[in-house]
Amino acid sequence: MLPFEFVIDGPPVSQQARRRERVREWIDAVRRAAGQYWSPGELPETGSIMLTIIYFYDAVSLDVDNIPKPISDALKGLVYVDDDQVTDVLCRKRDLSGNLRIENPSSVLAEGFSRGKEFLYVIVDKAPDQEVIR
């Protein structure tokens, strides 16, 4: 059921990581974390998907363009049928020691902050209409 959100402890592992085993372990960890929030028996979504990822870091951050692919792969077959359904991706990074302003966080996002360490907040939702806005 969309929107779907979950948190996972960071830091993320880049798709560009030299050790492919680290990428596989990260994909498995993301899938396990998502599975804790996904309703049992819920079928994967079949329509177009928008993936939003916010990486809250507390030390050295990762380039945001390297974060989405392993997460997208991890959700395939659980939250959506195939990652080719992902038509929109928004990926952000925010410094936990910076001047963050969070208004009305969901209970899931609040849970991430309560962990007291860096984490990723992931939202899967239906993609917006196919219009292009400049």
ABEGO torsion letter per residue (X at the ends): XOBBBBBBBOBBBBAABABAAAAAAAAAAAAAAAAAABBBGBBBBABBBBBBBBBBBABBBBBAAAAAAAAAAAABGAABABAAABABBBBBBBBAABBBBBBGBBAAAAAAAAAGBBBBBBBBBBBBBABBBX
